């Protein structure tokens, strides 16, 4: 699996950034977001790892990691990030690849 951020079409990258910055809920997962996806197509049908993302004040919390498809909990986290650092890092994932046409 590969990170869901930093690759794919421009539209896909912008949508993933909006998800991770909590600007919109995922259309199927709501408050959960795919963080690792299929390296060939990025499609959620191939299986993926999701995380619940919450924001409390200026702290972002990643918790409750799940291997989707198998509905298997992954025993890591929670992880805490300061909003300013987090939002900068997420926004900086846009266009990491040389070819954004994938």
Rosetta constraint file for C-alpha pairs under 8 A:
AtomPair CA 1 CA 36 HARMONIC 5.47 0.50
AtomPair CA 1 CA 37 HARMONIC 5.09 0.50
AtomPair CA 1 CA 38 HARMONIC 5.08 0.50
AtomPair CA 1 CA 39 HARMONIC 5.41 0.50
AtomPair CA 1 CA 48 HARMONIC 7.31 0.50
AtomPair CA 2 CA 36 HARMONIC 5.10 0.50
AtomPair CA 2 CA 37 HARMONIC 5.43 0.50
AtomPair CA 2 CA 38 HARMONIC 6.40 0.50
AtomPair CA 2 CA 39 HARMONIC 5.35 0.50
AtomPair CA 3 CA 35 HARMONIC 5.69 0.50
AtomPair CA 3 CA 36 HARMONIC 4.51 0.50
AtomPair CA 3 CA 37 HARMONIC 6.32 0.50
AtomPair CA 4 CA 16 HARMONIC 7.17 0.50
AtomPair CA 4 CA 34 HARMONIC 6.55 0.50
AtomPair CA 4 CA 35 HARMONIC 5.11 0.50
AtomPair CA 4 CA 36 HARMONIC 5.33 0.50
AtomPair CA 4 CA 37 HARMONIC 5.81 0.50
AtomPair CA 4 CA 42 HARMONIC 7.17 0.50
AtomPair CA 5 CA 13 HARMONIC 6.43 0.50
AtomPair CA 5 CA 16 HARMONIC 6.38 0.50
AtomPair CA 5 CA 17 HARMONIC 7.22 0.50
AtomPair CA 5 CA 35 HARMONIC 7.51 0.50
AtomPair CA 5 CA 90 HARMONIC 7.86 0.50
AtomPair CA 5 CA 93 HARMONIC 6.08 0.50
AtomPair CA 5 CA 94 HARMONIC 7.44 0.50
AtomPair CA 6 CA 13 HARMONIC 6.32 0.50
AtomPair CA 6 CA 93 HARMONIC 4.58 0.50
AtomPair CA 6 CA 94 HARMONIC 5.21 0.50
AtomPair CA 6 CA 95 HARMONIC 5.89 0.50
AtomPair CA 6 CA 96 HARMONIC 5.17 0.50
AtomPair CA 6 CA 97 HARMONIC 6.81 0.50
AtomPair CA 7 CA 13 HARMONIC 6.40 0.50
AtomPair CA 7 CA 94 HARMONIC 7.57 0.50
AtomPair CA 7 CA 95 HARMONIC 6.76 0.50
AtomPair CA 7 CA 96 HARMONIC 6.65 0.50
AtomPair CA 7 CA 97 HARMONIC 6.04 0.50
AtomPair CA 7 CA 100 HARMONIC 6.42 0.50
AtomPair CA 7 CA 102 HARMONIC 7.44 0.50
AtomPair CA 8 CA 12 HARMONIC 6.00 0.50
AtomPair CA 8 CA 13 HARMONIC 6.23 0.50
AtomPair CA 8 CA 42 HARMONIC 7.94 0.50
AtomPair CA 8 CA 100 HARMONIC 5.56 0.50
AtomPair CA 8 CA 101 HARMONIC 6.36 0.50
AtomPair CA 8 CA 102 HARMONIC 4.73 0.50
AtomPair CA 9 CA 13 HARMONIC 6.17 0.50
AtomPair CA 9 CA 100 HARMONIC 5.18 0.50
AtomPair CA 9 CA 101 HARMONIC 5.17 0.50
AtomPair CA 9 CA 102 HARMONIC 5.65 0.50
AtomPair CA 10 CA 14 HARMONIC 6.13 0.50
AtomPair CA 10 CA 94 HARMONIC 7.98 0.50
AtomPair CA 10 CA 95 HARMONIC 7.57 0.50
AtomPair CA 10 CA 100 HARMONIC 6.37 0.50
AtomPair CA 10 CA 101 HARMONIC 7.65 0.50
AtomPair CA 11 CA 15 HARMONIC 6.15 0.50
AtomPair CA 12 CA 16 HARMONIC 6.17 0.50
AtomPair CA 13 CA 17 HARMONIC 6.20 0.50
AtomPair CA 13 CA 94 HARMONIC 6.17 0.50
AtomPair CA 13 CA 95 HARMONIC 7.72 0.50
AtomPair CA 14 CA 18 HARMONIC 6.18 0.50
AtomPair CA 14 CA 94 HARMONIC 7.29 0.50
AtomPair CA 15 CA 19 HARMONIC 6.24 0.50
AtomPair CA 16 CA 20 HARMONIC 6.21 0.50
AtomPair CA 17 CA 21 HARMONIC 6.03 0.50
AtomPair CA 17 CA 90 HARMONIC 6.36 0.50
AtomPair CA 17 CA 91 HARMONIC 6.56 0.50
AtomPair CA 17 CA 94 HARMONIC 7.79 0.50
AtomPair CA 18 CA 22 HARMONIC 6.06 0.50
AtomPair CA 18 CA 23 HARMONIC 5.01 0.50
AtomPair CA 18 CA 24 HARMONIC 6.09 0.50
AtomPair CA 19 CA 23 HARMONIC 6.01 0.50
AtomPair CA 19 CA 24 HARMONIC 5.54 0.50
AtomPair CA 19 CA 25 HARMONIC 6.11 0.50
AtomPair CA 19 CA 26 HARMONIC 6.38 0.50
AtomPair CA 19 CA 33 HARMONIC 6.97 0.50
AtomPair CA 20 CA 33 HARMONIC 7.34 0.50
AtomPair CA 20 CA 53 HARMONIC 7.63 0.50
AtomPair CA 20 CA 90 HARMONIC 7.17 0.50
AtomPair CA 21 CA 87 HARMONIC 6.56 0.50
AtomPair CA 21 CA 90 HARMONIC 7.47 0.50
AtomPair CA 22 CA 53 HARMONIC 7.96 0.50
AtomPair CA 25 CA 29 HARMONIC 7.55 0.50
AtomPair CA 25 CA 30 HARMONIC 4.78 0.50
AtomPair CA 25 CA 31 HARMONIC 5.87 0.50
AtomPair CA 25 CA 32 HARMONIC 7.92 0.50
AtomPair CA 26 CA 30 HARMONIC 4.63 0.50
AtomPair CA 26 CA 31 HARMONIC 6.72 0.50
AtomPair CA 26 CA 32 HARMONIC 6.94 0.50
AtomPair CA 26 CA 33 HARMONIC 6.45 0.50
AtomPair CA 29 CA 33 HARMONIC 6.57 0.50
AtomPair CA 31 CA 52 HARMONIC 5.89 0.50
AtomPair CA 31 CA 53 HARMONIC 6.55 0.50
AtomPair CA 31 CA 54 HARMONIC 7.92 0.50
AtomPair CA 32 CA 50 HARMONIC 6.13 0.50
AtomPair CA 32 CA 51 HARMONIC 5.29 0.50
AtomPair CA 32 CA 52 HARMONIC 4.33 0.50
AtomPair CA 32 CA 53 HARMONIC 6.39 0.50
AtomPair CA 33 CA 50 HARMONIC 5.14 0.50
AtomPair CA 33 CA 51 HARMONIC 5.42 0.50
AtomPair CA 33 CA 52 HARMONIC 6.42 0.50
AtomPair CA 33 CA 53 HARMONIC 7.31 0.50
AtomPair CA 34 CA 44 HARMONIC 7.88 0.50
AtomPair CA 34 CA 48 HARMONIC 6.41 0.50
AtomPair CA 34 CA 49 HARMONIC 5.70 0.50
AtomPair CA 34 CA 50 HARMONIC 4.20 0.50
AtomPair CA 34 CA 51 HARMONIC 6.52 0.50
AtomPair CA 35 CA 48 HARMONIC 7.50 0.50
AtomPair CA 35 CA 49 HARMONIC 5.87 0.50
AtomPair CA 35 CA 50 HARMONIC 5.53 0.50
AtomPair CA 35 CA 51 HARMONIC 6.78 0.50
AtomPair CA 36 CA 48 HARMONIC 5.58 0.50
AtomPair CA 36 CA 49 HARMONIC 5.17 0.50
AtomPair CA 36 CA 50 HARMONIC 7.15 0.50
AtomPair CA 37 CA 42 HARMONIC 5.12 0.50
AtomPair CA 37 CA 43 HARMONIC 6.80 0.50
AtomPair CA 37 CA 44 HARMONIC 6.59 0.50
AtomPair CA 37 CA 46 HARMONIC 7.74 0.50
AtomPair CA 37 CA 47 HARMONIC 6.77 0.50
AtomPair CA 37 CA 48 HARMONIC 4.64 0.50
AtomPair CA 37 CA 49 HARMONIC 6.74 0.50
AtomPair CA 38 CA 42 HARMONIC 4.56 0.50
AtomPair CA 38 CA 43 HARMONIC 6.16 0.50
AtomPair CA 38 CA 44 HARMONIC 7.30 0.50
AtomPair CA 38 CA 46 HARMONIC 6.05 0.50
AtomPair CA 38 CA 47 HARMONIC 6.77 0.50
AtomPair CA 38 CA 48 HARMONIC 6.69 0.50
AtomPair CA 42 CA 46 HARMONIC 7.89 0.50
AtomPair CA 43 CA 47 HARMONIC 7.70 0.50
AtomPair CA 44 CA 48 HARMONIC 5.96 0.50
AtomPair CA 47 CA 67 HARMONIC 7.52 0.50
AtomPair CA 47 CA 68 HARMONIC 5.89 0.50
AtomPair CA 47 CA 69 HARMONIC 5.68 0.50
AtomPair CA 48 CA 67 HARMONIC 6.07 0.50
AtomPair CA 48 CA 68 HARMONIC 5.51 0.50
AtomPair CA 48 CA 69 HARMONIC 7.49 0.50
AtomPair CA 49 CA 65 HARMONIC 6.84 0.50
AtomPair CA 49 CA 66 HARMONIC 5.56 0.50
AtomPair CA 49 CA 67 HARMONIC 4.55 0.50
AtomPair CA 49 CA 68 HARMONIC 5.73 0.50
AtomPair CA 50 CA 65 HARMONIC 5.66 0.50
AtomPair CA 50 CA 66 HARMONIC 5.35 0.50
AtomPair CA 50 CA 67 HARMONIC 6.60 0.50
AtomPair CA 50 CA 68 HARMONIC 6.75 0.50
AtomPair CA 51 CA 62 HARMONIC 6.22 0.50
AtomPair CA 51 CA 63 HARMONIC 5.94 0.50
AtomPair CA 51 CA 64 HARMONIC 5.76 0.50
AtomPair CA 51 CA 65 HARMONIC 4.55 0.50
AtomPair CA 51 CA 66 HARMONIC 6.51 0.50
AtomPair CA 52 CA 62 HARMONIC 5.78 0.50
AtomPair CA 52 CA 63 HARMONIC 5.36 0.50
AtomPair CA 52 CA 64 HARMONIC 5.79 0.50
AtomPair CA 52 CA 65 HARMONIC 6.94 0.50
AtomPair CA 53 CA 60 HARMONIC 6.96 0.50
AtomPair CA 53 CA 61 HARMONIC 5.66 0.50
AtomPair CA 53 CA 62 HARMONIC 4.81 0.50
AtomPair CA 53 CA 63 HARMONIC 6.65 0.50
AtomPair CA 54 CA 60 HARMONIC 5.72 0.50
AtomPair CA 54 CA 61 HARMONIC 5.17 0.50
AtomPair CA 54 CA 62 HARMONIC 6.74 0.50
AtomPair CA 55 CA 59 HARMONIC 5.67 0.50
AtomPair CA 55 CA 60 HARMONIC 4.39 0.50
AtomPair CA 55 CA 61 HARMONIC 6.15 0.50
AtomPair CA 56 CA 60 HARMONIC 6.38 0.50
AtomPair CA 56 CA 61 HARMONIC 7.72 0.50
AtomPair CA 58 CA 82 HARMONIC 5.91 0.50
AtomPair CA 58 CA 83 HARMONIC 5.02 0.50
AtomPair CA 58 CA 84 HARMONIC 7.74 0.50
AtomPair CA 59 CA 80 HARMONIC 6.47 0.50
AtomPair CA 59 CA 81 HARMONIC 5.57 0.50
AtomPair CA 59 CA 82 HARMONIC 4.79 0.50
AtomPair CA 59 CA 83 HARMONIC 5.45 0.50
AtomPair CA 60 CA 80 HARMONIC 5.69 0.50
AtomPair CA 60 CA 81 HARMONIC 5.09 0.50
AtomPair CA 60 CA 82 HARMONIC 6.33 0.50
AtomPair CA 60 CA 83 HARMONIC 6.09 0.50
AtomPair CA 60 CA 86 HARMONIC 7.58 0.50
AtomPair CA 61 CA 78 HARMONIC 6.61 0.50
AtomPair CA 61 CA 79 HARMONIC 5.65 0.50
AtomPair CA 61 CA 80 HARMONIC 4.72 0.50
AtomPair CA 61 CA 81 HARMONIC 6.53 0.50
AtomPair CA 62 CA 77 HARMONIC 7.05 0.50
AtomPair CA 62 CA 78 HARMONIC 5.50 0.50
AtomPair CA 62 CA 79 HARMONIC 5.14 0.50
AtomPair CA 62 CA 80 HARMONIC 6.60 0.50
AtomPair CA 63 CA 76 HARMONIC 7.81 0.50
AtomPair CA 63 CA 77 HARMONIC 5.69 0.50
AtomPair CA 63 CA 78 HARMONIC 4.43 0.50
AtomPair CA 63 CA 79 HARMONIC 6.61 0.50
AtomPair CA 64 CA 73 HARMONIC 7.08 0.50
AtomPair CA 64 CA 74 HARMONIC 7.39 0.50
AtomPair CA 64 CA 75 HARMONIC 7.93 0.50
AtomPair CA 64 CA 76 HARMONIC 7.86 0.50
AtomPair CA 64 CA 77 HARMONIC 7.46 0.50
AtomPair CA 64 CA 78 HARMONIC 7.28 0.50
AtomPair CA 65 CA 73 HARMONIC 6.00 0.50
AtomPair CA 65 CA 74 HARMONIC 5.27 0.50
AtomPair CA 65 CA 75 HARMONIC 7.23 0.50
AtomPair CA 65 CA 76 HARMONIC 7.03 0.50
AtomPair CA 65 CA 77 HARMONIC 7.84 0.50
AtomPair CA 66 CA 71 HARMONIC 6.23 0.50
AtomPair CA 66 CA 72 HARMONIC 5.48 0.50
AtomPair CA 66 CA 73 HARMONIC 4.48 0.50
AtomPair CA 66 CA 74 HARMONIC 5.47 0.50
AtomPair CA 67 CA 71 HARMONIC 5.69 0.50
AtomPair CA 67 CA 72 HARMONIC 5.08 0.50
AtomPair CA 67 CA 73 HARMONIC 6.34 0.50
AtomPair CA 67 CA 74 HARMONIC 6.82 0.50
AtomPair CA 68 CA 72 HARMONIC 6.81 0.50
AtomPair CA 81 CA 85 HARMONIC 7.14 0.50
AtomPair CA 81 CA 86 HARMONIC 5.91 0.50
AtomPair CA 82 CA 86 HARMONIC 5.95 0.50
AtomPair CA 83 CA 87 HARMONIC 5.81 0.50
AtomPair CA 84 CA 88 HARMONIC 6.21 0.50
AtomPair CA 85 CA 89 HARMONIC 6.17 0.50
AtomPair CA 86 CA 90 HARMONIC 6.13 0.50
AtomPair CA 87 CA 91 HARMONIC 6.03 0.50
AtomPair CA 88 CA 92 HARMONIC 6.09 0.50
AtomPair CA 89 CA 93 HARMONIC 6.71 0.50
AtomPair CA 90 CA 94 HARMONIC 7.81 0.50
AtomPair CA 92 CA 96 HARMONIC 7.89 0.50
AtomPair CA 95 CA 100 HARMONIC 6.70 0.50
